[in-house]
Amino acid sequence: MLCSVPAGKSGSNWLDRLRSNKGFPTGDDDLDLDHFLTQNPSPSSSDSPHSIPPDAQGGGVLINRSEISRRTAAQDKEWYGIMSNVLSELFYMGGSDESSKLSGKKIPRKQTKPKLCVVSTRNNNSSNSNTSVIEVKKSSVFVQKGENAPVATASLNSDSNSLVETKAGNVGGGVVDVDGNEDEDEEEEEEEEEEKGERELKGYSRSEVTVIDTSCGLWKSEKLVFRRKNAWKVREKKGKLRSFGRKKRKGNDNGVVVVVGGKKKAKVLASEEDNGDQCTTPSSNERNNLKNDSGEEVCKAATNNLDTAKEEVSKDLRKRFIFSRSPRKIRKGGSAVVLIKGIPADKKNISKLSNNIAKGTYRQPKV
Amino acid sequence: MGPIRGFRKRKKTEKKPEENASGSGSSEKEGPVDWWDEFFKRINAGIQSPSSGLDKFESIFKISRKTFDYICSLVKEDMMAKSAHFVFSNGKPLSLCDQVAVALRRLSSGDSLVTIGDLFGLNHSTVSQVTWRFVESMEERGLHHLQWPSTEAEMTDVKSKFERIRGFPNCCGVIDTTHITMCLPASDPTSHLWLDHEKNHSMVVQAIVDPDMKFRDIVTGWPGKMKDWLVFQSSTFYKLCDQGERLNGKKVELSKGTEIREYIIGDSGYPLLPYLVIPYEGKDLSDSKAEFNRRHSATRVVAQRALARLKDMWRIIQGVMWRPDKHRLPRIILVCCLLHNIIIDMEDEVQDSMSLSHNHDSGYHQQICGTADINGANLRDKLALYLSGRMPP
């Protein structure tokens, strides 16, 4: 029910109409649907328990992809394949804007059971020094570790329980230490030791506070407070000091977005929904990664890394592709979600996106 | 030029003579006098009868002109950067003094943005922006006014002043906590975090105070639900003490073979630690313990007075704040503490006229922490013996 298509543009196929409606070149350009479907299979969509309406899935993704590819050179195509595969592991790639509008439901942006992957940027000695190599550290499915030759890292495995931790030192540093304070007695306890950082925090409510401590060199810091009844746990939120001032706001784009995401996740955590979105940490700091116990740990760890991966991927995409986005979206654009879905050409989508952003941003209060 | 209806009601008489007196009082600086004269006329424009409430510099800003000028010099660089877009309603740009005046008035009176805007002839959003710029600048530029004693001479001075109060030897500070109450939306699920044990939404301010009522250490921003000792245990001060990097100065020999380390004192809301001495609990205390508690309580008054004065002087943090930004509020609190210390450092005479109330947290009952460290108990017993004069020579 793509009712926004003008009647006068009939005659071509739906893809052309959609493209023209979105302001993209139509018809006989060098790209077509088959090209993309064959080159960039999106395996996760079939595994996904939340099925996306096929018509909705086609549109946005295709448009975005065609836009991307149109603007990039042939050498970028393999890169694009990697990126899209990784992204599709992490997020629903469907252009669900319209379908969600119609159904009134919002399709979750993340995969319910995403794969664990860590994207790290490293400089090669070869020609493209800015190329980021996708390096998967902890998945039985992910393979790649090449220096120069990027390999597609698609995974069809959606069962998080099958993932095996192979590098306990990194993300899994504090694997499931079931907290001795699980049955919190009345003894209030506050944990600040970061060496014990990975703790059982399920069921804790999470809040961000700005703390002033004049004895500390960094007298102003942002902390994460986890509370359950009388039990408190405090985590540093390093490097993510909320920016208030005009000066400080520059160059901290990612931080803002991450903070926004963190708030949303906090609600999920509080409601104890036990899916892949549950345990998330908005910080890229490994020590801040919060874990849950039992078989979900890997899944949780994976989601912990989502933010890292998300940022890295989006950074890389930003370097490589030029998107037709408004300046506002660029400023807020620390999220890959914005990157992928955020190429709306019609006013409805723009306003919707703006609303979403506005909801997450911090309300400027009175002094 | 703004409507100053509220102030007209408070009018009494004799504005002019007082204005002249205040003007001539600081006549050594020509420029500032001109600013004050103009400023004074502006805020009293359109008022026929003089106002007794707003006729003196000190009555508007709660600080002397000397301190005001010092604060202006502190924040000059930040406040004057790109200040051209701050204008009065009549289009005139705000000078440095104007901006500082607006911010100080906002912090000290706690009046609403609209009230301040009306008083100064400003849009209320300008009041907000100017105040926030001031806060941002002050927290950077004024932080050296709030520090733990850094030199031995400074610490010796602190100790000797404490000893003069009620005889506590080698005491370095008094710790206390107060609450900044807020009105938060009940619909917000995070609001419960700020609900304290008295069923108010509040933010905790922990202060360590010296005998001059200066703040030496401030921790704020924690939600009211956190108990006093939790706030303390999450503070850097606690960590430093635990690591032996603070309160690690000279020991004092009370008698032969009995010496005590540096310590601070606090109420029963804190744990008894080797460096934090709290009163004895219980009713039927021995004489020495009861005497200890009396002296302990009298010494702690400096912190209570300091916090009471802080709230009384800087009324933006007094009373119940209406849905404040909880990330900004700690910074406002810090700046109020800095201003509090600056007044003391400048030996501002406005202190003399301040009341010495020590009721800073009305409606709040004493929290009881109830944990005790054996070394802390030893220290306390030694002090009790010493203060009751029963310590063997």
Chai-1 contact restraints between the chains, C-beta under 6 A:
chainA,res_idxA,chainB,res_idxB,connection_type,confidence,min_distance_angstrom,max_distance_angstrom,comment,restraint_id
A,E190,B,L230,contact,1.0,0.0,6.0,A-B,restraint_1
A,E190,B,Q233,contact,1.0,0.0,6.0,A-B,restraint_2
A,E190,B,S234,contact,1.0,0.0,6.0,A-B,restraint_3
A,S207,B,T190,contact,1.0,0.0,6.0,A-B,restraint_4
A,S207,B,L193,contact,1.0,0.0,6.0,A-B,restraint_5
A,V209,B,G221,contact,1.0,0.0,6.0,A-B,restraint_6
A,T210,B,G221,contact,1.0,0.0,6.0,A-B,restraint_7
A,T210,B,H327,contact,1.0,0.0,6.0,A-B,restraint_8
A,T210,B,P330,contact,1.0,0.0,6.0,A-B,restraint_9
A,V211,B,G221,contact,1.0,0.0,6.0,A-B,restraint_10
A,I212,B,T220,contact,1.0,0.0,6.0,A-B,restraint_11
A,I212,B,G221,contact,1.0,0.0,6.0,A-B,restraint_12
A,I212,B,P330,contact,1.0,0.0,6.0,A-B,restraint_13
A,I212,B,L334,contact,1.0,0.0,6.0,A-B,restraint_14
A,D213,B,V219,contact,1.0,0.0,6.0,A-B,restraint_15
A,D213,B,S235,contact,1.0,0.0,6.0,A-B,restraint_16
A,D213,B,T236,contact,1.0,0.0,6.0,A-B,restraint_17
A,T214,B,L146,contact,1.0,0.0,6.0,A-B,restraint_18
A,T214,B,D217,contact,1.0,0.0,6.0,A-B,restraint_19
A,T214,B,I218,contact,1.0,0.0,6.0,A-B,restraint_20
A,S215,B,D217,contact,1.0,0.0,6.0,A-B,restraint_21
A,S215,B,T236,contact,1.0,0.0,6.0,A-B,restraint_22
A,S215,B,F237,contact,1.0,0.0,6.0,A-B,restraint_23
A,C216,B,T236,contact,1.0,0.0,6.0,A-B,restraint_24
A,W232,B,L230,contact,1.0,0.0,6.0,A-B,restraint_25
A,V234,B,S234,contact,1.0,0.0,6.0,A-B,restraint_26
A,R242,B,H327,contact,1.0,0.0,6.0,A-B,restraint_27
A,G245,B,E136,contact,1.0,0.0,6.0,A-B,restraint_28
A,P365,B,D325,contact,1.0,0.0,6.0,A-B,restraint_29
A,K366,B,S128,contact,1.0,0.0,6.0,A-B,restraint_30
A,V367,B,S128,contact,1.0,0.0,6.0,A-B,restraint_31
A,V367,B,T131,contact,1.0,0.0,6.0,A-B,restraint_32
A,V367,B,W132,contact,1.0,0.0,6.0,A-B,restraint_33
